[in-house]
Amino acid sequence: MKLADKWSDYSVIATGDGYKLERWGEVILLRPDPQVIWRSSTDMKKYPGLKAEYIRSETGGGGWRYYGKMPQEWVIGYGDLKFKVKPMGFKHTGLFPEQAANWEVITDLIKKANRPINVLNLFAYTGGATVACLSAGASVCHVDAAKGMVERAGENVRLSGLEGKPVRFIVDDCVKFVKREIRRERKYDAIIMDPPSYGRGPNGETWKIENELFDFVKLCVEVLSDDPLFFLINSYTTGLQPAVLENILKLALKGRGGRVEAYEVGLPTEEGIALPCGAGGMFVNDRE
């Protein structure tokens, strides 16, 4: 498991009974987590300073319950990187802190490449990986179908002092965008994707990960440069094991050299355990 264990502005305080208690800067939140099937050793709802709790609905979805005054949005940092955080729908906050484990790897690869690296970030959400890659010296094309998330990514870039770096923000269906890039014969040295389990594009396009992922990865291989640096897939889909991502990358990138690894991504907790937060698979070019 790769642990995102270098945070100072974020921590998992406690877990149990389907919930995790988190510190986001100075704000304490309680959110559901389907991986947490063990019992809690403390009453997290009575934790001092708890500001908000996401309450799940029996009919699906849910909403936030607030306890006292708290900011509508605020900023937390990961080293020199800055991110705006805000309680949103479906228990989200606008940031997946466990992805810092991948940021460490990809920024190191970019810095050591000793050549210009052009990154394509697909299903790019609010731009955690975009900010990380820009900070390492790469140029980035950031693509997501949700306009609001792309706008938030732009805010995160500016908050991190990277507004002068080479970045394109694209609001589009990722599959359609990649097909257009193939026709344009545009190439990228690295690809990052964080595909949803299920989703709809801006014009009603549907995405179901178990049906679409392999073909989409194969499609993306067509926009890789002749000397690619890495190809990273993140997944939060329950039941999609790391070995599945490993197999997809090995088959899709067969003949490209390099190596493929797959792993769980997680967060350390103040209880002394590791909270699993999804899977990652990465192709890395070792032919330097």
Backbone bond lengths (Angstrom), bond angles and torsions (degrees), N, CA, C in turn:
res aa  C-N    CA-C-N  psi(-1)  N-CA   C-N-CA  omega(-1)  CA-C   N-CA-C  phi
1 M - - - 1.466 - - 1.521 110.22 -
2 K 1.358 116.05 134.09 1.460 120.44 172.67 1.524 107.94 -91.05
3 L 1.327 116.98 121.73 1.454 121.91 -177.85 1.522 110.81 -101.42
4 A 1.320 116.21 134.78 1.464 121.27 172.37 1.528 107.19 -86.12
5 D 1.322 115.61 83.30 1.462 120.72 -170.18 1.531 114.01 -110.61
6 K 1.341 116.88 19.52 1.461 119.73 -178.03 1.531 112.90 -112.18
7 W 1.318 117.55 12.96 1.458 120.97 178.50 1.531 111.44 -73.98
8 S 1.321 116.19 143.16 1.465 121.40 168.00 1.525 110.88 -114.86
9 D 1.344 117.39 -27.25 1.467 122.02 -178.92 1.520 113.35 -93.75
10 Y 1.323 116.99 4.32 1.464 120.46 -179.05 1.520 109.41 -144.45
11 S 1.326 116.43 143.14 1.469 119.91 172.06 1.522 110.19 -159.08
12 V 1.331 115.47 152.92 1.463 121.72 170.67 1.524 106.53 -93.71
13 I 1.324 115.88 114.65 1.462 121.19 -175.05 1.521 110.92 -79.59
14 A 1.339 116.25 -47.08 1.466 120.66 -176.63 1.522 109.16 -156.63
15 T 1.333 115.09 159.88 1.459 121.21 179.63 1.524 109.90 -140.44
16 G 1.339 115.97 160.38 1.453 121.03 174.24 1.510 112.50 148.21
17 D 1.321 115.95 154.09 1.465 122.85 175.18 1.528 112.06 56.36
18 G 1.339 116.36 36.12 1.452 120.24 175.89 1.506 114.91 82.90
19 Y 1.340 118.00 11.32 1.462 121.25 -177.83 1.524 111.74 -133.49
20 K 1.350 114.59 159.00 1.453 121.02 170.90 1.525 108.59 -130.81
21 L 1.329 115.33 137.16 1.457 123.28 178.61 1.518 107.70 -100.76
22 E 1.354 116.21 122.13 1.459 120.64 -170.85 1.530 111.47 -126.05
23 R 1.328 114.42 148.43 1.466 121.45 171.44 1.518 108.03 -107.51
24 W 1.323 116.18 118.13 1.461 123.45 176.97 1.524 106.99 -111.70
25 G 1.319 117.34 93.66 1.453 119.71 -171.79 1.512 108.89 66.14
26 E 1.337 117.67 -118.37 1.461 121.78 178.44 1.524 112.41 -98.91
27 V 1.330 117.17 2.24 1.466 121.52 -173.77 1.521 110.38 -104.41
28 I 1.332 116.12 130.23 1.469 122.03 179.22 1.522 108.90 -101.93
29 L 1.338 116.09 125.33 1.458 122.75 179.30 1.525 110.68 -123.02
30 L 1.325 116.04 149.75 1.463 122.54 174.94 1.525 107.40 -119.85
31 R 1.346 115.47 119.71 1.459 119.58 -175.75 1.528 111.09 -130.51
32 P 1.343 117.12 150.01 1.468 120.01 175.86 1.525 111.15 -67.43
33 D 1.331 115.67 150.27 1.464 121.57 174.57 1.523 107.89 -146.89
34 P 1.347 117.41 115.38 1.471 119.97 -174.80 1.523 113.72 -66.03
35 Q 1.344 117.63 -18.72 1.468 120.07 179.19 1.526 112.19 -76.06
36 V 1.313 117.20 -19.53 1.472 120.84 -173.51 1.520 109.44 -86.38
37 I 1.326 115.94 86.99 1.463 120.61 -177.74 1.529 112.15 -104.14
38 W 1.332 117.57 8.12 1.453 121.73 177.59 1.532 109.77 -96.17
39 R 1.353 115.41 166.99 1.457 121.32 -179.12 1.524 110.95 -80.52
40 S 1.311 115.35 148.31 1.458 121.01 177.47 1.526 110.37 -82.28
41 S 1.328 115.45 144.94 1.460 120.38 177.85 1.529 111.77 -92.58
42 T 1.346 115.79 -1.77 1.459 120.46 -179.00 1.519 109.41 -147.04
43 D 1.326 117.07 159.01 1.461 121.41 176.36 1.526 107.67 -84.93
44 M 1.337 115.80 95.31 1.456 120.34 -173.77 1.525 112.32 -66.35
45 K 1.347 117.76 -24.76 1.463 120.47 179.95 1.522 112.06 -70.57
46 K 1.321 116.17 -15.51 1.465 120.26 178.66 1.525 112.02 -104.44
47 Y 1.334 116.59 12.81 1.461 119.57 -178.74 1.531 109.95 -64.84
48 P 1.335 117.70 133.38 1.468 120.60 -178.52 1.532 111.42 -58.76
49 G 1.318 115.69 130.01 1.467 120.14 176.04 1.512 115.03 86.65
50 L 1.343 119.00 4.24 1.460 120.55 177.98 1.528 109.64 -58.54
51 K 1.333 116.09 125.58 1.460 120.89 -175.34 1.525 113.83 -100.90
52 A 1.333 117.11 -31.64 1.467 118.60 -176.90 1.524 110.11 -158.39
53 E 1.327 114.85 150.23 1.465 122.53 178.30 1.517 108.73 -133.52
54 Y 1.328 115.73 135.82 1.457 119.32 174.95 1.526 108.05 -90.39
55 I 1.334 116.53 119.42 1.463 122.96 -177.51 1.515 109.31 -99.03
56 R 1.313 116.35 119.95 1.457 120.03 177.57 1.520 110.83 -75.47
57 S 1.342 116.00 143.20 1.453 121.71 176.64 1.520 110.10 -94.50
58 E 1.313 116.87 144.28 1.462 120.47 178.38 1.524 111.98 -66.72
59 T 1.322 116.73 -19.63 1.461 120.73 -179.41 1.523 112.05 -99.27
60 G 1.352 116.41 7.19 1.458 121.01 -179.57 1.512 111.65 106.65
61 G 1.321 114.87 150.77 1.459 119.20 -178.43 1.513 111.31 72.78
62 G 1.311 115.95 -147.47 1.454 120.56 -178.82 1.511 110.28 156.08
63 G 1.328 116.47 -162.66 1.459 120.86 -179.77 1.511 111.08 -164.23
64 W 1.320 115.25 169.04 1.464 121.68 -177.96 1.526 111.00 -88.91
65 R 1.321 115.57 139.97 1.463 122.76 170.45 1.525 107.61 -113.79
66 Y 1.310 116.57 126.15 1.466 121.01 -174.61 1.522 110.71 -103.55
67 Y 1.322 114.81 144.57 1.455 122.26 179.66 1.533 108.21 -120.48
68 G 1.316 116.58 96.64 1.449 119.42 -179.19 1.519 111.74 80.63
69 K 1.315 115.75 -171.93 1.457 121.45 -176.87 1.524 111.03 -81.27
70 M 1.325 115.17 142.55 1.455 121.32 174.74 1.523 108.07 -154.43
71 P 1.324 118.33 156.31 1.477 119.44 178.60 1.522 111.37 -67.17
72 Q 1.343 115.94 148.90 1.455 119.84 176.14 1.521 111.03 -67.75
73 E 1.331 116.54 -35.06 1.454 122.78 176.07 1.511 108.71 -154.07
74 W 1.332 115.92 156.18 1.458 120.54 -178.05 1.520 108.92 -155.40
75 V 1.333 116.64 174.56 1.461 121.54 -173.54 1.525 109.75 -117.47
76 I 1.336 116.03 136.03 1.461 121.33 171.67 1.529 108.23 -123.36
77 G 1.325 115.69 159.48 1.449 119.98 -176.49 1.519 112.98 -122.01
78 Y 1.318 114.64 149.87 1.466 122.80 170.89 1.518 105.68 -126.67
79 G 1.324 116.84 94.80 1.454 119.97 -170.03 1.517 108.98 63.26
80 D 1.339 116.42 -125.55 1.459 121.02 178.77 1.526 113.05 -86.57
81 L 1.307 117.73 -4.50 1.459 121.73 -178.60 1.528 110.03 -86.77
82 K 1.333 116.25 137.01 1.454 121.37 -177.90 1.523 110.04 -122.48
83 F 1.341 115.81 141.44 1.456 120.64 -177.42 1.520 110.55 -138.60
84 K 1.328 114.92 136.93 1.456 120.21 175.96 1.528 109.17 -84.54
85 V 1.329 115.93 133.42 1.463 122.85 -177.75 1.519 108.57 -118.09
86 K 1.334 115.54 139.02 1.464 120.51 -179.12 1.526 109.01 -156.76
87 P 1.341 118.87 128.78 1.471 119.92 174.11 1.525 110.07 -60.36
88 M 1.329 115.75 125.07 1.462 121.25 -176.95 1.523 109.41 -128.88
89 G 1.327 116.51 -174.42 1.453 121.14 179.69 1.520 112.54 -66.43
90 F 1.320 115.63 159.48 1.464 123.11 178.41 1.533 110.93 57.41
91 K 1.334 117.09 36.17 1.470 126.21 174.47 1.527 114.24 66.60
92 H 1.328 118.65 5.07 1.462 121.32 -176.55 1.527 112.09 -74.89
93 T 1.323 114.89 159.86 1.461 121.95 176.43 1.526 112.06 -122.87
94 G 1.319 117.98 -5.10 1.459 121.49 -177.24 1.513 113.88 94.43
95 L 1.331 117.19 6.45 1.459 120.20 -179.93 1.522 109.74 -155.72
96 F 1.337 115.81 140.41 1.468 121.91 173.96 1.532 107.38 -110.19
97 P 1.328 118.15 95.37 1.472 120.43 -172.40 1.520 114.48 -63.37
98 E 1.326 118.10 -24.52 1.463 119.83 178.93 1.524 111.84 -64.26
99 Q 1.344 117.50 -22.24 1.459 120.16 -178.70 1.529 112.58 -68.98
100 A 1.314 117.23 -10.63 1.465 119.38 174.80 1.527 111.47 -58.39
101 A 1.335 117.11 -26.95 1.470 120.05 176.71 1.526 110.51 -62.47
102 N 1.325 116.90 -37.61 1.472 120.52 176.61 1.529 111.60 -77.54
103 W 1.341 117.42 -35.06 1.462 119.29 177.92 1.521 110.87 -57.08
104 E 1.320 116.27 -40.46 1.471 120.11 -179.70 1.524 111.07 -60.09
105 V 1.317 116.49 -41.97 1.468 121.09 -177.17 1.525 110.89 -69.99
106 I 1.342 116.82 -48.80 1.457 118.88 -173.55 1.531 111.81 -71.76
107 T 1.329 118.00 -34.60 1.466 118.67 176.90 1.522 110.93 -66.48
108 D 1.322 116.73 -35.93 1.461 119.99 177.34 1.526 110.92 -65.72
109 L 1.326 116.91 -41.77 1.465 120.96 178.16 1.530 110.89 -62.62
110 I 1.326 116.77 -43.27 1.466 120.77 -178.61 1.531 110.61 -64.56
111 K 1.322 116.30 -45.01 1.465 119.84 -178.06 1.526 111.80 -64.78
112 K 1.324 116.71 -35.51 1.461 120.50 -177.36 1.526 113.10 -84.95
113 A 1.314 117.99 -6.23 1.462 120.70 -176.52 1.526 111.92 -69.53
114 N 1.328 116.25 -28.65 1.471 121.60 179.76 1.525 112.33 56.65
115 R 1.324 116.67 36.23 1.458 122.97 176.29 1.526 107.39 -160.05
116 P 1.324 118.09 159.86 1.470 119.71 177.34 1.526 111.11 -62.39
117 I 1.317 116.45 134.42 1.458 121.59 179.88 1.525 108.71 -121.83
118 N 1.329 114.88 125.66 1.458 122.15 179.87 1.530 108.14 -107.34
119 V 1.339 117.06 117.66 1.467 122.59 -172.68 1.525 110.17 -107.69
120 L 1.333 115.79 136.84 1.462 122.84 171.44 1.529 107.74 -107.84
121 N 1.335 116.50 116.58 1.463 122.05 -178.94 1.526 108.46 -109.23
122 L 1.344 117.01 110.09 1.460 123.55 -174.24 1.526 111.42 -105.46
123 F 1.339 116.25 147.30 1.470 121.29 -171.23 1.533 107.46 51.17
124 A 1.322 115.44 49.49 1.469 122.10 -161.37 1.518 114.28 -82.90
125 Y 1.338 118.22 -5.86 1.467 123.57 172.04 1.532 110.52 55.29
126 T 1.316 118.33 -129.09 1.466 121.45 -175.77 1.526 112.90 -94.95
127 G 1.328 116.66 9.94 1.455 119.46 165.78 1.512 118.18 87.24
128 G 1.337 118.19 26.50 1.462 118.31 175.75 1.514 111.96 -56.05
129 A 1.333 117.06 -49.96 1.463 121.05 179.98 1.522 111.34 -69.87
130 T 1.326 116.64 -33.21 1.471 120.09 177.48 1.524 110.52 -61.11
131 V 1.321 116.52 -47.92 1.468 121.43 179.42 1.528 110.11 -61.77
132 A 1.335 116.54 -43.50 1.467 120.16 -179.00 1.524 110.99 -62.03
133 C 1.340 117.10 -45.30 1.466 120.33 -178.61 1.524 111.63 -66.54
134 L 1.329 117.50 -41.19 1.459 120.26 177.28 1.521 110.86 -60.93
135 S 1.329 116.36 -40.77 1.464 120.06 -178.73 1.519 111.80 -64.78
136 A 1.352 117.13 -25.62 1.463 121.79 -179.97 1.517 112.61 -86.95
137 G 1.346 117.28 -5.08 1.456 120.43 176.50 1.510 115.72 105.95
138 A 1.343 117.97 4.63 1.458 121.23 179.33 1.529 110.68 -83.96
139 S 1.322 116.62 162.35 1.459 122.27 165.28 1.526 106.95 -97.89
140 V 1.341 116.98 148.36 1.459 120.23 -171.43 1.521 110.50 -135.38
141 C 1.333 115.40 138.48 1.462 123.00 167.26 1.528 106.78 -109.33
142 H 1.316 116.55 113.85 1.468 124.14 -173.31 1.526 108.39 -103.30
143 V 1.343 117.20 119.60 1.466 121.01 -175.24 1.524 110.53 -126.26
144 D 1.328 116.19 128.56 1.461 121.77 174.17 1.521 107.98 -153.48
145 A 1.335 116.45 149.49 1.460 120.28 -177.60 1.521 112.67 -80.08
146 A 1.342 118.10 -15.63 1.463 122.04 -176.65 1.524 110.20 -96.38
147 K 1.319 116.46 114.43 1.464 121.32 -177.03 1.519 111.80 -59.70
148 G 1.339 116.76 -41.49 1.458 119.88 -178.97 1.512 113.08 -62.28
149 M 1.327 116.79 -36.80 1.456 119.92 179.32 1.528 111.52 -70.93
150 V 1.322 116.36 -36.81 1.465 120.03 177.60 1.526 110.04 -66.68
151 E 1.330 116.72 -39.05 1.461 119.61 176.32 1.521 111.22 -62.59
152 R 1.331 117.00 -40.32 1.466 120.65 177.83 1.531 110.73 -65.23
153 A 1.322 117.21 -35.97 1.469 120.45 176.15 1.522 110.50 -60.55
154 G 1.336 116.11 -41.85 1.457 119.55 176.90 1.516 112.05 -61.53
155 E 1.333 117.14 -38.50 1.467 120.97 176.40 1.523 110.53 -62.73
156 N 1.334 116.86 -43.04 1.462 120.01 -179.31 1.527 111.89 -64.50
157 V 1.332 116.31 -37.63 1.465 120.09 175.85 1.526 110.19 -61.27
158 R 1.335 116.75 -45.29 1.465 120.33 -179.42 1.523 111.44 -67.59
159 L 1.330 117.24 -41.45 1.463 120.69 178.41 1.529 111.33 -59.49
160 S 1.321 116.58 -33.23 1.463 121.85 -179.01 1.521 112.81 -84.30
161 G 1.324 116.90 3.29 1.456 120.83 178.35 1.513 113.44 71.97
162 L 1.335 117.08 27.85 1.463 121.45 -174.91 1.526 112.74 -113.55
163 E 1.346 117.00 17.84 1.457 119.82 -174.18 1.523 113.31 -64.05
164 G 1.327 117.51 -19.57 1.458 120.06 178.52 1.516 113.99 -88.58
165 K 1.318 116.86 -0.87 1.465 120.89 -177.88 1.537 110.86 -81.74
166 P 1.347 117.60 158.03 1.476 120.55 -176.72 1.522 112.80 -75.74
167 V 1.336 116.11 103.33 1.464 121.21 -179.83 1.519 109.33 -141.53
168 R 1.338 115.78 137.70 1.462 122.59 172.27 1.521 108.35 -112.62
169 F 1.327 116.47 131.68 1.462 121.47 176.42 1.522 108.48 -107.04
170 I 1.348 115.99 122.17 1.458 121.96 -175.65 1.530 109.31 -122.93
171 V 1.337 116.85 124.55 1.469 121.60 171.92 1.524 107.43 -97.21
172 D 1.330 116.27 107.37 1.467 118.97 -174.45 1.523 109.59 -167.69
173 D 1.304 115.60 162.47 1.461 122.59 169.07 1.533 107.89 -68.10
174 C 1.309 116.76 127.45 1.469 120.12 -172.40 1.523 112.95 -63.69
175 V 1.324 117.58 -39.40 1.464 120.47 -179.38 1.529 110.22 -64.31
176 K 1.335 116.56 -46.22 1.466 119.88 179.81 1.527 110.70 -63.68
177 F 1.325 116.58 -38.34 1.461 119.57 -179.75 1.524 110.99 -63.60
178 V 1.333 117.19 -45.80 1.462 119.98 -179.18 1.524 110.81 -62.94
179 K 1.325 117.70 -39.74 1.466 120.14 178.02 1.523 111.14 -61.15
180 R 1.325 117.12 -38.43 1.461 119.99 177.37 1.525 111.34 -67.96
181 E 1.337 117.01 -38.59 1.457 120.27 178.46 1.530 111.30 -64.32
182 I 1.323 116.94 -33.89 1.470 120.40 176.05 1.529 109.64 -63.84
183 R 1.324 116.31 -44.65 1.469 119.39 179.26 1.530 111.25 -64.88
184 R 1.318 116.57 -32.65 1.468 120.53 178.55 1.527 112.40 -79.01
185 E 1.337 115.56 -9.03 1.464 122.64 -177.72 1.528 111.46 60.49
186 R 1.321 114.73 34.43 1.474 119.94 176.77 1.526 108.90 -86.35
187 K 1.322 117.29 139.42 1.458 122.19 -175.68 1.530 111.67 -121.66
188 Y 1.319 115.17 153.71 1.462 122.43 179.14 1.528 109.69 -131.00
189 D 1.322 115.51 145.86 1.466 120.71 -179.69 1.520 112.37 -86.85
190 A 1.327 116.99 -16.35 1.463 120.47 -179.78 1.522 108.53 -151.95
191 I 1.324 116.28 144.71 1.460 122.36 178.12 1.520 108.97 -128.22
192 I 1.322 115.24 135.73 1.459 123.16 173.65 1.513 107.17 -123.06
193 M 1.301 118.07 134.69 1.461 119.94 173.37 1.518 110.71 -140.08
194 D 1.336 114.61 142.81 1.464 121.88 -179.73 1.526 107.75 -130.50
195 P 1.333 117.18 66.79 1.467 120.34 -170.41 1.527 112.67 -69.54
196 P 1.329 116.67 143.18 1.465 120.12 176.47 1.520 111.20 -75.96
197 S 1.325 115.62 161.98 1.463 119.58 174.28 1.515 110.17 -64.97
198 Y 1.340 114.33 -41.74 1.464 120.53 178.75 1.520 107.78 -148.12
199 G 1.313 116.49 142.34 1.454 118.61 179.04 1.507 112.17 -164.77
200 R 1.340 112.97 168.45 1.462 120.48 176.69 1.520 109.44 -128.12
201 G 1.321 115.86 138.99 1.450 121.18 177.09 1.515 111.22 -79.68
202 P 1.337 117.88 176.46 1.462 121.72 -176.49 1.520 113.80 -64.52
203 N 1.324 118.18 -20.31 1.464 121.90 -179.77 1.528 112.24 -113.63
204 G 1.352 115.73 25.02 1.458 120.30 176.63 1.511 115.25 88.80
205 E 1.351 117.73 6.94 1.463 120.61 177.92 1.535 109.08 -63.49
206 T 1.322 116.29 140.29 1.458 119.60 179.71 1.519 110.77 -107.86
207 W 1.324 114.90 149.76 1.463 122.55 179.36 1.523 107.84 -135.75
208 K 1.328 117.03 126.03 1.452 123.07 174.02 1.517 106.48 -130.35
209 I 1.325 117.42 115.19 1.458 121.40 -163.12 1.526 113.56 -59.16
210 E 1.332 117.71 -40.16 1.459 119.00 -176.41 1.529 111.80 -68.83
211 N 1.326 117.03 -23.38 1.465 120.62 178.79 1.521 113.16 -91.67
212 E 1.329 116.74 -27.31 1.457 121.17 -168.06 1.528 115.58 -108.05
213 L 1.342 117.98 -24.80 1.459 119.78 -165.37 1.530 113.13 -62.13
214 F 1.337 118.41 -49.94 1.462 119.38 -175.27 1.531 111.40 -61.19
215 D 1.328 116.25 -46.27 1.463 119.08 -179.48 1.524 111.27 -63.66
216 F 1.325 116.49 -35.14 1.459 118.81 179.72 1.526 111.46 -70.63
217 V 1.322 117.24 -39.55 1.467 119.44 176.24 1.525 109.85 -61.57
218 K 1.336 117.32 -43.53 1.467 120.52 176.83 1.526 110.96 -59.16
219 L 1.330 116.46 -40.33 1.457 120.53 178.05 1.529 110.83 -62.44
220 C 1.320 115.87 -42.85 1.469 120.52 -178.36 1.532 112.03 -65.95
221 V 1.312 116.97 -29.66 1.466 119.81 177.84 1.528 110.37 -57.42
222 E 1.338 117.13 -28.70 1.463 120.95 -179.37 1.517 113.54 -69.59
223 V 1.340 117.75 -15.94 1.472 119.36 176.91 1.529 111.72 -104.41
224 L 1.336 117.15 6.67 1.457 120.32 175.03 1.529 110.09 -75.97
225 S 1.303 116.33 143.06 1.462 120.92 175.82 1.531 109.69 -69.69
226 D 1.314 116.59 170.65 1.460 120.95 -179.88 1.529 112.13 -68.19
227 D 1.323 116.78 -20.78 1.467 121.34 179.75 1.523 109.21 -128.10
228 P 1.340 117.66 68.44 1.464 120.53 -175.01 1.527 111.72 -70.03
229 L 1.324 115.07 152.06 1.459 120.21 179.90 1.528 111.77 -92.24
230 F 1.349 116.68 -49.55 1.468 119.12 178.25 1.525 110.13 -158.89
231 F 1.337 114.37 163.56 1.460 123.22 174.56 1.528 105.89 -139.63
232 L 1.330 116.80 114.65 1.459 122.47 -174.40 1.522 110.59 -115.54
233 I 1.334 116.16 128.65 1.461 122.13 172.71 1.528 108.50 -115.58
234 N 1.326 116.41 127.79 1.460 122.35 171.22 1.521 108.76 -106.62
235 S 1.327 116.75 146.38 1.456 119.48 177.82 1.523 110.82 -146.67
236 Y 1.343 114.47 134.48 1.464 120.95 173.65 1.520 111.53 -111.37
237 T 1.325 116.46 9.73 1.459 120.78 -176.98 1.524 110.42 -72.67
238 T 1.322 116.51 121.39 1.459 121.41 179.11 1.524 110.18 -60.03
239 G 1.313 116.04 131.48 1.460 120.82 178.62 1.510 114.62 91.41
240 L 1.325 117.75 -9.89 1.462 120.91 177.78 1.529 107.89 -88.81
241 Q 1.323 116.33 97.49 1.455 122.09 -173.32 1.536 111.43 -73.71
242 P 1.339 117.01 155.44 1.460 119.51 175.89 1.523 113.48 -53.60
243 A 1.334 116.90 -36.68 1.464 120.34 -179.35 1.525 112.23 -62.36
244 V 1.339 117.02 -28.08 1.466 120.21 176.70 1.527 109.55 -65.88
245 L 1.328 117.02 -44.70 1.463 121.12 178.11 1.523 110.55 -64.66
246 E 1.321 116.31 -38.60 1.464 120.35 177.90 1.526 110.68 -60.92
247 N 1.333 116.64 -45.92 1.461 120.31 -179.73 1.529 111.65 -63.99
248 I 1.320 116.44 -42.30 1.469 120.10 179.74 1.525 110.30 -59.59
249 L 1.324 116.92 -47.08 1.459 120.33 -178.53 1.526 112.19 -66.70
250 K 1.319 117.03 -40.72 1.459 119.74 179.49 1.520 111.62 -63.17
251 L 1.321 116.38 -41.19 1.458 120.15 -178.70 1.530 111.53 -74.29
252 A 1.325 116.24 -41.43 1.464 119.69 -176.90 1.524 112.19 -71.68
253 L 1.335 116.77 -30.85 1.467 121.07 -176.05 1.528 112.14 -108.00
254 K 1.320 115.98 20.72 1.462 120.36 179.53 1.529 110.53 -57.58
255 G 1.315 115.56 131.82 1.449 120.56 179.89 1.510 114.16 90.74
256 R 1.336 116.61 -2.26 1.461 120.67 -179.42 1.525 112.66 -90.36
257 G 1.326 118.01 -2.50 1.461 120.38 -176.25 1.506 110.22 75.67
258 G 1.332 115.78 -154.81 1.454 119.74 177.09 1.511 112.85 67.63
259 R 1.309 114.61 -163.75 1.463 121.26 -178.87 1.520 108.94 -141.40
260 V 1.325 115.69 160.12 1.462 122.01 178.91 1.518 108.87 -127.04
261 E 1.320 115.98 135.46 1.454 120.90 173.35 1.518 109.18 -132.28
262 A 1.320 116.10 152.91 1.461 121.36 177.23 1.518 108.41 -138.11
263 Y 1.333 115.82 152.53 1.460 119.20 -168.93 1.524 109.85 -165.69
264 E 1.322 115.38 161.75 1.452 120.77 166.80 1.527 108.65 -80.98
265 V 1.323 115.67 151.94 1.460 122.43 172.36 1.516 107.34 -113.87
266 G 1.331 116.61 138.13 1.451 118.37 -176.51 1.513 114.06 -151.38
267 L 1.321 114.10 177.61 1.452 122.49 179.61 1.518 109.85 -126.70
268 P 1.333 118.15 136.18 1.457 119.69 171.94 1.528 109.52 -71.07
269 T 1.308 116.98 150.65 1.463 120.00 176.45 1.522 109.43 -119.71
270 E 1.315 115.57 159.36 1.462 120.80 179.33 1.524 111.79 -69.21
271 E 1.350 116.66 -9.58 1.471 121.08 174.97 1.525 111.73 -80.32
272 G 1.347 116.59 -11.86 1.457 120.47 -179.02 1.509 114.18 92.14
273 I 1.336 117.48 17.16 1.465 120.99 175.95 1.526 108.80 -117.94
274 A 1.336 115.76 170.08 1.461 121.19 176.84 1.523 108.87 -107.59
275 L 1.325 116.52 128.33 1.457 121.72 179.53 1.522 109.41 -93.07
276 P 1.344 119.81 115.52 1.473 120.92 178.23 1.516 110.65 -69.36
277 C 1.332 116.40 137.11 1.468 121.40 -173.92 1.527 113.28 -132.54
278 G 1.304 117.87 20.44 1.456 119.16 179.19 1.510 111.95 129.06
279 A 1.326 115.07 -170.45 1.465 121.41 -176.26 1.515 110.41 -128.01
280 G 1.317 115.34 153.77 1.451 121.64 175.29 1.518 110.28 -134.63
281 G 1.322 115.77 147.52 1.459 121.59 173.15 1.510 108.00 -135.83
282 M 1.343 117.06 135.10 1.458 119.50 -176.30 1.522 112.03 -139.78
283 F 1.333 114.31 130.24 1.456 122.31 167.39 1.524 107.40 -92.96
284 V 1.326 116.96 131.87 1.464 121.94 177.88 1.525 108.48 -127.54
285 N 1.316 116.25 130.59 1.452 122.00 178.51 1.517 109.63 -81.66
286 D 1.310 117.53 115.11 1.472 122.40 -179.85 1.509 112.76 -100.52
287 R 1.320 118.21 14.94 1.471 120.35 -172.47 1.523 113.00 -89.13
288 E 1.333 116.59 20.52 1.464 118.57 -180.00 1.529 110.25 -66.98
